[in-house]
């Protein structure tokens, strides 16, 4: 399960980065990067929050309530949470 979710997170991060490359505006509509293999939720994230998560590494953007019990919530907004 862990390996599958780690691969899913890496793939969805790559997809989200491409979405950001072609997006215009101050927010991005991205795919939830939670570790649930079946999740296909979308999150709306301010551009600076996404950029900060990418720079820090090992930080993921998830839909509210999608964090796992072993993850630390580092920040949140009405439509997203940043977890490590």
C-alpha positions as CSV (number, residue, x, y, z in Angstrom):
1,X,0.0,0.0,0.0
2,X,2.7,2.5,0.9
3,X,4.6,2.0,-2.3
4,X,1.5,2.4,-4.4
5,X,0.5,5.6,-2.6
6,X,4.0,7.0,-2.9
7,X,4.0,6.4,-6.6
8,X,0.5,8.0,-6.8
9,X,1.7,11.0,-4.9
10,X,4.7,11.4,-7.2
11,X,2.6,11.0,-10.3
12,X,-0.1,13.5,-9.1
13,X,2.6,16.0,-8.1
14,X,4.0,15.8,-11.7
15,X,0.4,16.3,-13.1
16,X,-0.1,19.2,-10.7
17,X,3.1,20.9,-11.7
18,X,2.1,20.7,-15.4
19,X,-1.3,22.1,-14.5
20,X,0.5,25.1,-12.9
21,X,2.7,25.5,-15.9
22,X,-0.3,26.2,-18.1
23,X,-2.5,28.0,-15.5
24,X,-3.0,31.7,-15.3
25,X,-4.1,33.4,-12.1
26,X,-3.5,33.4,-8.4
27,X,-5.0,30.0,-7.7
28,X,-4.7,26.5,-9.1
29,X,-7.3,23.8,-9.3
30,X,-5.2,20.7,-8.6
31,X,-5.6,17.0,-7.9
32,X,-5.5,15.9,-4.3
33,X,-2.1,14.5,-3.4
34,X,-3.3,12.4,-0.5
35,X,-2.1,8.8,0.0
36,X,-5.4,7.2,-0.8
37,X,-5.0,5.3,-4.1
38,X,-8.7,5.8,-5.0
39,X,-9.0,9.6,-4.4
40,X,-9.7,11.9,-7.3
41,X,-10.8,15.0,-5.4
42,X,-9.7,18.4,-6.6
43,X,-8.2,21.1,-4.4
44,X,-8.1,24.9,-5.1
45,X,-4.8,26.2,-3.8
46,X,-3.2,29.7,-3.9
47,X,-0.3,29.7,-6.3
48,X,2.2,30.8,-3.5
49,X,1.1,27.8,-1.3
50,X,1.7,25.3,-4.1
51,X,5.1,26.9,-4.9
52,X,6.1,26.8,-1.2
53,X,5.1,23.1,-0.9
54,X,7.1,22.2,-4.0
55,X,10.2,24.1,-2.8
56,X,10.1,22.5,0.6
57,X,9.8,18.9,-0.7
58,X,7.9,16.1,0.9
59,X,5.0,18.4,1.5
60,X,1.7,17.6,-0.2
61,X,-1.6,19.4,-0.9
62,X,-4.6,17.4,0.1
63,X,-8.3,18.0,0.3
64,X,-9.6,18.9,3.8
65,X,-9.8,15.8,5.9
66,X,-7.6,13.7,3.6
67,X,-4.5,13.7,5.7
68,X,-3.4,10.4,7.2
69,X,-3.1,10.1,11.0
70,X,0.7,9.9,10.8
71,X,1.0,13.1,8.8
72,X,1.4,16.6,10.2
73,X,-0.9,19.3,9.0
74,X,1.4,22.3,8.4
75,X,-1.2,24.7,7.0
76,X,-4.7,24.8,5.8
77,X,-7.2,26.8,3.9
78,X,-10.9,26.3,3.2
79,X,-10.2,24.1,0.2
80,X,-6.9,22.4,1.0
81,X,-4.4,21.3,3.7
82,X,-0.6,21.1,3.4
83,X,0.8,17.9,5.0
84,X,4.2,16.5,5.7
